[in-house]
Amino acid sequence: MTDDVEFNPGCRLCPRLAAYLDDVRVRNPDYFARPVPAFGDPEARLLIVGLAPGYHGANRTGRPFTGDYAGILLYQTLHRLELASASVSESPNDGLRLKGCRITNAVKCLPPANKPVGQEIRTCNRYLAAELLALPKNAVVLALGKIAHDAVVRALGFRLSAWRFGHGEIHELPDGPPLVDSYHCSRYNTQTRRLTAAMFETVVARAAAMAGVGSVSPGISEP
């Protein structure tokens, strides 16, 4: 595993991201515009890893997948599987609770054009490594997209070439939590039907069942 450090809400290790957030705060003084912390059950056995905060989503609200399009399908799915107390995540003050799961991002800061560069992903990997280390025994990790998948593999100290991303794939990493892959629930993936709501729910339900959390919704069978 890489050197791990607990999340730093004032992190400015990536010059490009720090400068970009400074500019965002000037343009949008009411936006969170800082490194976004993880959200959810501190004892979670299912860790969901996304890419990075969205400009008008988590970067605005300060909660992962809250306020942007990708969060619509994610929170609806978590609610259907009894992993969330509500189907809509509006703000950190809306009373929403996650049960048995936690949501984080591979990169904690908003990247320009939603595209972090490799060095930024590697620099932020120390925080993801700490989150993985803190997981309880028998936990499961669900990666949303290839960048999140690669970040988890790197944080656990494995070669990326040995563990390749594939939607619906389950990777039994040595001495680490099982890693389940899903296409990211982004607007592009859902609108092009690369990822449907049924496909997404199937993968989330499988990961949740492996972790022993939530419930299996109608039409979704346990693996």
Phi and psi in degrees as a GROMACS rama.xvg file:
@    title "Ramachandran Plot"
@    xaxis  label "Phi"
@    yaxis  label "Psi"
@TYPE xy
-69.4849  164.391  THR-2
-58.2272  127.13  ASP-3
-110.756  143.691  ASP-4
-136.667  136.839  VAL-5
-61.516  148.753  GLU-6
-50.7536  133.567  PHE-7
-114.413  108.26  ASN-8
-66.2809  -13.2825  PRO-9
-108.959  19.0285  GLY-10
-59.2578  134.95  CYS-11
-136.742  35.5111  ARG-12
-71.7253  -21.8137  LEU-13
-104.91  103.986  CYS-14
-55.0848  -42.6771  PRO-15
-64.7022  -43.3169  ARG-16
-69.8504  -39.8842  LEU-17
-62.6803  -43.0674  ALA-18
-66.861  -37.8421  ALA-19
-65.21  -43.1126  TYR-20
-65.0455  -35.5204  LEU-21
-58.8305  -43.4243  ASP-22
-67.6275  -39.4685  ASP-23
-62.1828  -39.9219  VAL-24
-65.5066  -33.9592  ARG-25
-67.9934  -43.8403  VAL-26
-74.3435  -31.3538  ARG-27
-134.585  77.9515  ASN-28
-63.4387  -15.8441  PRO-29
-93.739  0.760122  ASP-30
-82.6436  152.215  TYR-31
-59.6246  -54.7311  PHE-32
48.0359  47.8331  ALA-33
-144.674  173.254  ARG-34
-55.4625  131.095  PRO-35
-93.3916  123.497  VAL-36
-75.8985  164.8  PRO-37
-66.5167  160.702  ALA-38
-134.862  135.077  PHE-39
135.866  -163.555  GLY-40
-65.9477  121.596  ASP-41
-66.0842  -19.3897  PRO-42
-103.804  22.3329  GLU-43
-58.3982  140.414  ALA-44
-101.961  -4.55403  ARG-45
-122.713  116.098  LEU-46
-106.599  121.164  LEU-47
-101.465  124.905  ILE-48
-114.38  118.576  VAL-49
-98.347  -165.455  GLY-50
-87.986  -69.2116  LEU-51
-163.012  162.945  ALA-52
-60.8559  143.987  PRO-53
-87.0856  153.174  GLY-54
-55.1861  -53.1957  TYR-55
-99.139  9.39385  HIS-56
-104.809  -110.599  GLY-57
-61.7922  -31.3126  ALA-58
-64.2029  -27.474  ASN-59
-85.5903  -42.7521  ARG-60
-94.046  -27.6557  THR-61
87.642  8.98869  GLY-62
-126.698  133.442  ARG-63
-55.4326  135.936  PRO-64
58.9793  29.688  PHE-65
-116.17  118.522  THR-66
99.5345  -0.168163  GLY-67
-124.303  171.869  ASP-68
-63.8654  -40.5401  TYR-69
-60.2495  -31.0955  ALA-70
-71.5367  -21.4543  GLY-71
-59.1069  -55.5555  ILE-72
-67.4681  -39.2751  LEU-73
-60.3783  -52.0526  LEU-74
-72.7017  -31.8732  TYR-75
-61.373  -42.4646  GLN-76
-67.1119  -44.3809  THR-77
-61.3791  -37.4818  LEU-78
-67.6574  -42.953  HIS-79
-60.9677  -31.7655  ARG-80
-93.3455  10.2412  LEU-81
61.7087  34.4926  GLU-82
-103.766  -8.853  LEU-83
-136.825  146.587  ALA-84
-78.1745  -13.4191  SER-85
-147.093  162.901  ALA-86
-93.0893  -5.70569  SER-87
-129.748  132.031  VAL-88
-109.307  112.846  SER-89
-104.344  -42.6141  GLU-90
-161.411  163.845  SER-91
-62.4972  -12.2339  PRO-92
-105.693  15.3692  ASN-93
-87.9851  -0.303192  ASP-94
82.7176  0.186526  GLY-95
-63.2616  137.201  LEU-96
-127.394  143.154  ARG-97
-101.679  142.985  LEU-98
-120.754  109.343  LYS-99
82.751  -0.989447  GLY-100
-137.239  164.527  CYS-101
-144.865  146.007  ARG-102
-120.232  133.364  ILE-103
-142.039  -176.964  THR-104
-131.352  151.706  ASN-105
-64.2351  -37.1433  ALA-106
-119.817  126.518  VAL-107
-84.0032  -18.3539  LYS-108
-107.237  150.282  CYS-109
-61.7117  123.184  LEU-110
-96.5644  147.181  PRO-111
-55.4148  136.507  PRO-112
57.8426  21.9936  ALA-113
59.3696  27.1519  ASN-114
-130.202  93.8201  LYS-115
-70.1935  148.948  PRO-116
-88.3979  166.796  VAL-117
-57.0815  -41.2519  GLY-118
-65.6138  -35.4994  GLN-119
-66.5233  -40.15  GLU-120
-63.8188  -42.8579  ILE-121
-67.6946  -39.1173  ARG-122
-64.4841  -41.2406  THR-123
-76.9892  -11.6476  CYS-124
-62.0214  -24.2179  ASN-125
-61.8396  -34.0997  ARG-126
-73.7063  -39.3677  TYR-127
-65.2745  -38.8876  LEU-128
-59.0188  -40.9421  ALA-129
-65.6261  -38.5917  ALA-130
-65.2445  -39.3565  GLU-131
-68.2812  -39.2968  LEU-132
-63.7447  -30.989  LEU-133
-82.3151  -6.76526  ALA-134
-65.3186  144.501  LEU-135
-71.5013  168.286  PRO-136
-61.2127  145.567  LYS-137
69.3932  20.4579  ASN-138
-75.9711  162.587  ALA-139
-131.241  144.311  VAL-140
-113.138  132.082  VAL-141
-112.031  115.908  LEU-142
-97.9507  127.3  ALA-143
-98.4507  93.6649  LEU-144
100.151  164.232  GLY-145
-66.879  -39.1705  LYS-146
-62.9965  -42.6894  ILE-147
-64.1778  -42.9419  ALA-148
-56.6913  -51.5229  HIS-149
-61.8779  -37.5787  ASP-150
-64.3202  -39.977  ALA-151
-65.7309  -46.0279  VAL-152
-59.7238  -44.3573  VAL-153
-64.4953  -43.0947  ARG-154
-63.2329  -28.6098  ALA-155
-87.8688  -0.946268  LEU-156
86.7155  19.964  GLY-157
-104.594  160.049  PHE-158
-75.861  134.178  ARG-159
-62.9099  -35.0388  LEU-160
-66.5144  -20.1201  SER-161
-85.4949  -15.9931  ALA-162
-137.222  93.3402  TRP-163
-94.101  143.354  ARG-164
-66.4133  141.612  PHE-165
-160.87  125.092  GLY-166
-55.2857  127.538  HIS-167
84.6462  -3.84432  GLY-168
-74.6814  147.545  GLU-169
-119.184  121.705  ILE-170
-108.95  118.861  HIS-171
-89.8379  87.8127  GLU-172
-73.9907  135.13  LEU-173
-60.0515  129.029  PRO-174
57.0975  24.9106  ASP-175
-138.766  172.157  GLY-176
-69.9315  147.206  PRO-177
-57.0597  142.129  PRO-178
-114.674  120.618  LEU-179
-107.775  134.883  VAL-180
-104.336  142.28  ASP-181
-141.387  148.283  SER-182
-57.6261  148.172  TYR-183
-66.5919  142.36  HIS-184
-83.885  47.6531  CYS-185
-79.0739  163.843  SER-186
-57.7989  -44.1497  ARG-187
-61.1574  -48.0473  TYR-188
-65.8674  -37.8016  ASN-189
-78.2946  -37.8095  THR-190
-71.8606  -29.6385  GLN-191
-86.3103  -2.2078  THR-192
68.3015  13.9859  ARG-193
-60.624  -34.5512  ARG-194
-128.949  119.689  LEU-195
-98.3675  164.595  THR-196
-59.7983  -38.9954  ALA-197
-66.6195  -42.7378  ALA-198
-60.04  -44.1981  MET-199
-66.0019  -44.5951  PHE-200
-63.6151  -36.5683  GLU-201
-59.8369  -44.8921  THR-202
-70.1183  -44.1277  VAL-203
-63.2621  -41.9885  VAL-204
-62.4329  -39.1371  ALA-205
-64.8139  -45.2248  ARG-206
-63.3521  -41.6308  ALA-207
-64.8569  -41.2313  ALA-208
-63.9316  -39.6273  ALA-209
-62.3688  -36.2472  MET-210
-82.6455  -12.5541  ALA-211
75.4045  33.8383  GLY-212
-127.497  161.831  VAL-213
67.8658  -160.037  GLY-214
-137.373  155.548  SER-215
-86.7902  121.42  VAL-216
-76.1188  163.606  SER-217
-54.8825  135.279  PRO-218
87.2964  -5.11969  GLY-219
-113.751  120.986  ILE-220
-99.2447  147.371  SER-221
-69.727  151.649  GLU-222
